[in-house]
Structure formats: structure tokens, C-alpha cells
Amino acid sequence: MNSLRNRIAALLILAIVTVVGLATFAASRALQPPPLEATMEPIARQIQVHISMVERNRADAIASGVRLQSAPEAGMENEGLSRFLTRSLEKIGEPRTAIVSESANNLALTASIGLGNNTWLIVEIPNHRPPQSGWMVLAEWIVLIVIGSTMVSVFAASKITKPLRLIESAVGRVGSDGILPYIPETGSGELRATAQALNRLSARLKSAMESRMRLVAAAGHDLRTPMTRMRLRAEFVADDEERQKWLADLEELNSIADSAIRLVREEASPGGREIVRLDRLVGEVADELRQLGYQVTLSTAMPQSIAAGPIALKRGLQNLIINAATHGKGATVEVAGENDKAVVTIADEGPGIPEELLGQVFEPFFRVDAARRKTLPGAGLGLAIANEIVERFGGTITIANRKPSGLLQIVKFPRAVAALES
């Protein structure tokens, strides 16, 4: 009952059942049979007429259809009706014994009136009581009402909450670039209005993203010209130590500009896919980084295939492994499988990241400690670029601290068959 649709359906069911229940109760009260006191006295008067006919001329009474027997009518006696009829006969004439009996099917009632001398007047009287199956009919009526109201309520609740489900579906299909997919503007007025609003939001998001990427790319590109001039001027600084400081700062600025441009390119790139042997690609990355002086160990490399762009994927994995090798005193890499996922695990022995900062590691220019910028190379965009690449190919990156020290980076991709089918 937590969803809005279920609450609306329950409210509609309760409203329908309550209204129909009240209407049924009112109808049953209005259509109930009259009280016995009001019906027995007219019946007693008719019986008294038959008694008078028998007393005046028995033969003529029998000829006119009056039934006389030497014993009461067979059947189960209804003691309550018998008492009512006896009192009614006593009111309009002399006291007589009256026995009201019921037939086996409880549909017909027969009154046996004692006339004396073992003579009984037999008269059929109307049965104003509801049938014994009345409660069964009422129960079936209520069940039909509940079933019908449930179907109508669920249908109505589904229609009412369809715009909300449309929003939920659209948000669930947001791409790694943060853009909402186009939603067909069809259906009822509310659905069209919702789809139009979401499409307008998507267009504005896309425009904002493109504007941001153009701004970052332009800034990175425009920085190159003044940095080149500054590098030329730095070469003429007489003091060797001061010149090296200038050149180091300029190299850091150049690295930041290059990383920013690469991040924008990764976000803008559509990224074609092909089948890639993940274990071989990770092995190539590990070999190349060892040749560059990084401490990288490939401990396990189980055969795993995924659908991805090999060049972009290689760049993303390089960033993750370099991050571990640079900040974590070396990287240990494993490639394995987990259900329908291909998993790359990168472990290091470094100081790790404070728990409160783990949620920020993929933000551009993130640094655990600003002081590290002076001692360790990089622009703080490596993890952001890697995350952008991995998410583009349907993967995820999870980062957690190890015990007693170190960092664990777990990258999961859908295996090739699952990735291609999706």
C-alpha cells in the first residue's frame, strides 16, 4: 500500500463499496415485507369467511373450493406464525386452533383451522418472508460489487498515476551524460503536458551540458597560447632554481588544460562498441605502465569479453591503475567474472580516502589533500574521465577503503552477450 496507485485504488474501492453498501441497506429497508401484525389480520378475515361458508352449508363450501380434512396439513409447524394467526382469529371471532405449516421447500405456507368434530379447514396463505437463500444472494451481490469496484479502481488509479510512471520511466532512462531521452507527446492531455515538460527539460539540460563543455574546451584551448609565451619567457630566467619552479608550474597548468579537454571529449564522444577481451586489454595496460616505471602487478586474468570502445576503455583503465600506483604504493590488478558481469579489481596499499570524501572522488579536480598537488603529478581529472568512460559502456565503479590500509577500486561491466542485447 506504499505506492500512490495502490492508495488511490484502495480509496476508490472503499468509496464504491461504501456507497453501494448504503444503497443496498436503504433498499432492503424500503422493500422489506410488512410486519406480521399487519398481514395476519386480513388473512384471518378471509379465513373467517371460509368458516362462515362451511357453517352455513358445508356442501356448497366444498363445491366452491373450500378444503376440509380430518387432520391438519402435513409439514413442519411454524410456531410463531401459528400464534399470530390464532390471536388474529380470536380478535375477529371466536377462538380457534390455528396451525401454520411449511412445505419442504419452505416456499408455501398452509393454515389448518380447527372447526371441531375432527374437521380442519385448510387454507393456503402467502409467504412474505425472504427466501432462505437471500443471504447467499446478498453475499454474491457484495462479492460482485467488490470485484467490479476493484477492477474499475485499479484501472482508474493506473490512468491517474500514468504521468508519474512516465516521469519515473524517463528518469530511469537518463543516460550517462545526464540527458533525458525523448518522450513521445501522445495520449491524454495530462500525459502530453507531462511529456512536453520533460522534453523541454531535456532540451535545456542538453543545451547547458553542451555550453559547459564548449566553455571548458575553449578555456583549455585558450590557455595554451599564454602558457607557451610564459614557457618561452621562463627559459630566460637567470636563476636555475627559479626557472625550474616556473617550468614545473607551467607543466601542471598544461596538464590541467589537457585533462579538461579530454574530459570534454569523453562526454561528447558517442563511443562506438565492439567485442573486447577485457583480460587482454588489462594485460596490455599493465605491461605499458610497468615500462613507464609504475609498480603494477596483474595477479589474475580470467578470460572476459565485453562490448566497449577499446581506445576509450584503455584510457579509462589506465587512469584507474595509475591512480592506484601513484597514490597507493603500487597496484594489484585482477580480472574475473561475477554472474553476468566482468569484474576488474584494482587494489593498493596506500593511505586510502576518508569515508566522508568517498562520494566526491569522481568530481572533477578532486583532491583528498590539496597539499598533494605540490608533490604528486596530475590534474585531478583522472577518476572523472575514467568514470565517464566506464558508465558510457554500461559499467560501474565502486571505491572503498581496505583494512587495515589501502584502497579498492572495483569496475564491473556487463558481459558481451548481455551488453549487446541491451
C-alpha positions in Angstrom: 0.0 0.0 0.0 3.0 2.3 -0.2 2.6 3.3 -3.8 0.3 6.2 -4.8 -1.5 3.9 -7.3 -2.4 1.4 -4.6 -3.6 4.2 -2.3 -5.8 5.7 -4.9 -7.2 2.3 -5.9 -8.0 1.4 -2.2 -9.7 4.8 -1.7 -11.9 4.3 -4.8 -12.7 0.7 -3.8 -13.7 1.9 -0.3 -15.8 4.7 -1.7 -17.6 2.5 -4.2 -18.3 -0.3 -1.7 -19.5 2.2 0.9 -21.9 3.9 -1.5 -23.3 0.6 -2.8 -23.5 -0.9 0.7 -25.5 2.1 1.9 -27.8 2.0 -1.1 -28.3 -1.8 -0.6 -29.1 -1.2 3.0 -31.6 1.5 2.2 -33.3 -0.6 -0.5 -33.5 -3.6 1.8 -35.2 -1.5 4.5 -37.6 0.1 2.0 -38.5 -3.3 0.4 -38.8 -5.4 3.5 -42.1 -7.2 4.0 -44.8 -5.6 6.2 -44.9 -6.7 9.8 -46.9 -9.9 10.7 -49.5 -7.9 12.7 -50.4 -6.0 9.5 -50.7 -9.1 7.3 -52.3 -11.7 9.6 -55.5 -9.9 10.4 -56.6 -9.6 6.7 -55.7 -13.3 6.3 -57.7 -14.1 9.4 -60.8 -12.3 8.0 -60.6 -14.3 4.8 -60.4 -17.5 6.8 -63.4 -16.4 8.8 -65.4 -16.0 5.6 -64.5 -19.6 4.7 -65.5 -20.8 8.2 -68.9 -19.0 7.8 -69.4 -20.7 4.4 -68.7 -24.1 6.0 -71.0 -23.5 8.9 -73.9 -22.4 6.7 -73.7 -25.1 4.0 -70.8 -27.5 4.0 -71.6 -29.0 0.6 -71.8 -25.6 -1.1 -68.5 -24.6 0.6 -66.7 -27.7 -0.6 -68.2 -27.2 -4.1 -66.8 -23.7 -4.2 -63.3 -24.9 -3.4 -63.0 -24.9 0.3 -60.8 -27.7 1.6 -61.8 -29.7 4.6 -59.7 -32.5 6.1 -59.9 -34.7 9.1 -56.3 -33.8 10.2 -54.1 -30.7 9.9 -52.0 -30.3 6.8 -48.7 -32.2 7.0 -45.5 -30.3 7.3 -43.3 -28.5 9.8 -45.2 -26.2 12.1 -44.2 -22.6 12.3 -45.0 -21.8 15.9 -44.6 -18.0 15.5 -47.0 -17.7 12.6 -49.4 -20.1 14.3 -49.5 -17.8 17.4 -50.1 -14.7 15.3 -52.9 -16.3 13.3 -54.6 -17.7 16.4 -54.6 -14.3 18.1 -55.9 -12.7 14.9 -58.8 -15.2 14.6 -59.6 -14.5 18.3 -59.8 -10.7 17.6 -62.4 -11.0 14.8 -64.4 -14.0 16.1 -64.4 -16.9 18.5 -61.1 -18.6 19.5 -60.0 -21.4 17.2 -56.9 -23.5 17.0 -54.7 -22.5 14.1 -51.6 -24.4 12.9 -49.4 -22.8 10.2 -47.2 -25.5 8.5 -44.4 -25.1 6.0 -43.7 -27.2 2.9 -40.4 -29.0 2.4 -39.0 -26.2 0.1 -40.1 -23.5 2.6 -41.9 -21.7 -0.2 -45.6 -22.3 0.6 -47.5 -21.8 3.9 -50.7 -23.6 4.8 -53.0 -22.8 7.6 -55.0 -25.5 9.3 -58.0 -24.2 11.3 -59.7 -26.5 13.8 -63.6 -26.5 13.3 -64.3 -29.2 15.9 -65.5 -32.8 15.3 -62.1 -33.7 13.8 -62.7 -31.2 10.9 -59.9 -28.9 9.8 -60.2 -26.1 7.3 -57.1 -26.0 5.1 -56.2 -22.6 3.6 -53.1 -21.6 1.7 -51.7 -18.2 2.9 -49.0 -16.0 1.3 -45.4 -16.3 2.5 -44.0 -12.8 2.9 -40.6 -13.8 4.3 -37.5 -13.6 2.1 -36.2 -17.0 0.8 -33.6 -18.8 2.9 -31.0 -18.3 0.1 -31.4 -14.5 0.5 -28.2 -14.2 2.5 -26.4 -16.1 -0.2 -27.7 -13.8 -2.9 -26.7 -10.8 -0.8 -23.2 -12.2 -0.3 -22.8 -12.9 -4.1 -24.0 -9.3 -4.7 -21.4 -7.9 -2.4 -18.6 -10.1 -3.9 -19.6 -8.9 -7.4 -19.5 -5.3 -6.2 -16.0 -5.7 -4.6 -14.6 -7.4 -7.7 -16.1 -4.8 -10.1 -15.1 -1.9 -8.0 -11.6 -3.3 -7.7 -11.2 -3.6 -11.4 -12.6 -0.1 -12.0 -10.5 1.4 -9.2 -7.2 -0.2 -10.4 -7.9 1.0 -13.9 -8.7 4.5 -12.8 -5.7 4.6 -10.5 -3.4 3.5 -13.3 -4.8 6.2 -15.5 -4.4 8.8 -12.8 -0.8 7.9 -11.9 0.4 7.3 -15.5 2.1 10.7 -15.7 4.0 9.8 -12.6 5.1 6.5 -14.1 6.1 8.3 -17.2 8.4 10.6 -15.2 9.8 7.6 -13.3 10.5 5.7 -16.6 12.1 8.8 -18.1 14.4 9.3 -15.1 15.3 5.7 -15.1 16.5 6.0 -18.8 18.7 9.1 -18.2 22.0 8.5 -19.9 25.5 8.8 -18.5 25.5 12.3 -20.0 22.6 13.3 -17.7 20.2 13.9 -20.7 16.7 12.6 -20.7 15.6 10.6 -23.7 12.9 12.0 -26.0 9.4 11.1 -24.8 6.5 10.8 -27.4 4.0 13.5 -26.8 0.9 11.4 -27.2 -2.0 10.2 -25.1 -4.3 12.2 -22.8 -3.9 15.9 -22.1 -2.1 15.2 -18.9 0.3 12.8 -20.5 1.0 15.2 -23.3 1.7 18.0 -20.9 4.0 15.8 -18.8 5.9 14.6 -21.9 6.2 18.1 -23.2 7.6 19.4 -19.9 10.1 16.5 -19.7 11.2 17.1 -23.3 11.7 20.8 -22.6 13.7 19.9 -19.5 15.8 17.5 -21.6 16.5 20.2 -24.2 17.6 22.7 -21.5 19.8 20.1 -19.9 21.4 19.3 -23.2 22.0 22.9 -24.0 23.5 23.5 -20.6 25.8 20.5 -20.9 27.0 21.5 -24.4 27.6 25.1 -23.2 29.6 23.8 -20.3 31.7 21.5 -22.5 32.3 24.3 -25.0 33.4 26.6 -22.2 35.8 24.1 -20.7 37.2 23.1 -24.1 37.6 26.8 -25.1 39.3 27.7 -21.8 41.7 24.7 -22.0 42.5 25.6 -25.6 42.9 29.3 -25.0 45.2 28.6 -22.1 47.8 27.0 -24.4 48.9 30.3 -26.1 49.7 32.3 -22.9 51.3 29.2 -21.4 53.5 28.9 -24.4 54.6 32.5 -24.1 55.2 32.1 -20.4 57.3 29.0 -21.0 59.5 30.9 -23.5 59.9 33.7 -21.0 60.7 31.2 -18.2 63.6 29.9 -20.3 65.3 33.3 -19.9 65.1 33.4 -16.1 68.7 33.5 -14.9 68.2 31.7 -11.7 68.1 27.9 -12.4 66.1 27.0 -9.4 63.5 29.8 -10.1 63.4 28.7 -13.7 62.6 25.1 -12.8 59.8 26.3 -10.5 58.3 28.3 -13.3 58.5 25.4 -15.7 57.0 23.0 -13.2 54.0 25.3 -12.6 53.5 25.7 -16.3 53.7 21.9 -16.8 51.0 21.5 -14.2 48.8 24.1 -15.9 49.3 22.3 -19.2 48.3 19.0 -17.7 45.2 20.6 -16.2 44.2 22.0 -19.6 44.9 18.7 -21.4 42.8 16.8 -18.9 39.9 19.2 -19.1 39.9 18.9 -22.9 40.0 15.1 -22.7 37.1 15.1 -20.2 35.0 17.2 -22.6 35.9 14.9 -25.5 34.9 11.8 -23.5 31.5 13.4 -22.6 30.9 14.4 -26.2 32.0 11.2 -27.8 29.2 8.7 -28.7 31.6 5.8 -28.2 31.2 3.0 -30.7 31.3 -0.5 -29.4 32.9 -3.8 -30.3 33.7 -7.0 -28.6 36.8 -6.5 -26.4 38.7 -9.2 -24.5 38.9 -7.4 -21.1 41.7 -9.6 -19.7 44.0 -9.0 -22.7 43.3 -5.2 -22.6 44.1 -5.0 -18.9 47.3 -7.1 -19.5 48.4 -4.6 -22.2 47.8 -1.6 -19.9 49.7 -3.3 -17.1 52.7 -4.0 -19.4 52.8 -0.5 -20.7 52.6 1.1 -17.3 55.4 -1.1 -15.9 57.6 0.0 -18.8 56.9 3.6 -17.8 58.1 2.9 -14.3 54.8 2.2 -12.5 54.6 -0.6 -10.0 51.7 -2.7 -11.4 51.0 -6.4 -10.8 48.5 -8.5 -12.7 47.6 -11.3 -10.4 44.6 -12.9 -12.1 43.3 -12.5 -15.7 40.4 -14.8 -16.4 39.0 -14.6 -20.0 36.2 -12.0 -20.1 34.6 -10.3 -23.1 32.6 -7.0 -23.0 31.2 -4.6 -25.6 33.1 -1.4 -25.5 35.3 1.0 -27.4 38.8 -0.3 -26.9 40.7 3.0 -27.1 38.4 4.8 -24.7 38.2 1.8 -22.4 42.0 1.5 -22.3 42.3 5.2 -21.4 39.8 4.8 -18.5 41.5 1.7 -17.1 44.9 3.4 -17.3 43.6 6.3 -15.3 42.4 4.0 -12.5 45.5 1.9 -12.4 47.8 5.0 -12.5 45.8 6.4 -9.6 46.4 3.3 -7.5 50.1 3.0 -8.5 50.7 6.7 -7.8 48.9 7.2 -4.6 48.8 3.7 -3.3 52.4 2.4 -3.4 51.7 0.1 -6.3 48.6 -1.5 -7.9 47.5 -5.2 -7.9 45.0 -5.9 -10.7 42.6 -8.8 -11.1 40.2 -9.7 -13.9 37.4 -12.2 -13.0 33.7 -12.9 -13.6 30.7 -12.5 -11.3 27.4 -13.9 -12.5 26.7 -11.9 -15.8 29.4 -9.3 -15.0 33.1 -8.9 -15.9 35.0 -7.5 -13.0 38.3 -5.6 -12.8 39.6 -5.2 -9.2 42.4 -2.7 -8.5 43.9 -2.8 -5.0 46.7 -0.7 -3.5 48.4 -0.3 -0.1 48.1 3.5 0.2 46.5 5.6 2.9 43.0 5.3 1.4 40.4 8.1 1.4 38.4 9.4 4.4 35.0 7.9 4.4 33.2 11.2 4.3 35.1 12.0 1.0 34.4 8.7 -0.9 31.3 10.2 -2.5 33.3 13.0 -4.1 36.1 11.0 -5.8 34.6 11.3 -9.3 34.2 15.0 -9.1 36.5 17.0 -11.5 39.7 18.3 -9.9 39.0 16.3 -6.7 42.0 16.1 -4.3 42.0 14.3 -0.9 44.6 16.7 0.3 45.3 19.9 -1.5 49.0 19.6 -0.4 49.4 16.6 -2.6 49.2 18.8 -5.7 52.7 20.0 -4.9 54.2 16.5 -4.6 52.2 14.3 -6.9 51.5 14.9 -10.6 48.1 15.1 -12.2 45.2 17.5 -12.6 42.6 15.7 -10.5 40.6 14.6 -13.6 41.7 11.0 -14.0 38.9 9.4 -12.0 36.3 11.7 -13.5 37.4 10.7 -17.0 37.5 7.0 -16.1 34.0 7.2 -14.6 32.7 8.9 -17.7 34.1 6.1 -19.9 33.0 3.2 -17.8 29.4 4.5 -17.4 29.2 5.1 -21.2 29.8 1.3 -21.7 27.2 0.3 -19.1 29.7 -0.3 -16.3 30.0 0.9 -12.7 33.0 1.9 -10.5 32.9 1.3 -6.7 35.6 2.6 -4.5 36.1 1.5 -0.9 38.8 1.6 1.7 40.6 -1.7 2.6 41.6 -2.9 6.0 44.0 -2.1 7.6 45.0 0.3 4.8 44.7 0.8 1.1 42.0 1.5 -1.5 39.9 -0.9 -3.5 38.6 0.0 -7.0 36.0 -2.4 -8.4 34.9 -1.9 -12.0 32.0 -4.0 -13.3 30.9 -4.3 -17.0 28.0 -6.4 -18.5 29.4 -9.4 -20.3 29.5 -9.2 -24.1 26.2 -11.1 -24.7 24.2 -9.1 -22.1 25.7 -5.9 -23.3 24.9 -6.4 -26.9 21.3 -7.5 -26.2 20.7 -4.3 -24.1 
